[in-house]
Amino acid sequence: MDRVDQFEGFRPRRDYVLTVDAGELSVTETEARNLGAVRLAAGSVDDVELDL
């Protein structure tokens, strides 16, 4: 049963810690995790260039 339905006060973002083993990540997810400390220098969404 889903904890959100089962426990009225359960808040996943507050009460649950997500744990993922590095072996479960795709190459893209691993690269994103490794760059996690790097922040984008974009001041707004309009500053992000997209290859369309």
Summary of the structure (lengths in Angstrom):
residues: 52
radius of gyration: 17.1
end to end distance: 42.0
largest distance: 44.4
contacts: 52
relative contact order: 0.09
helix: 42%
strand: 0%
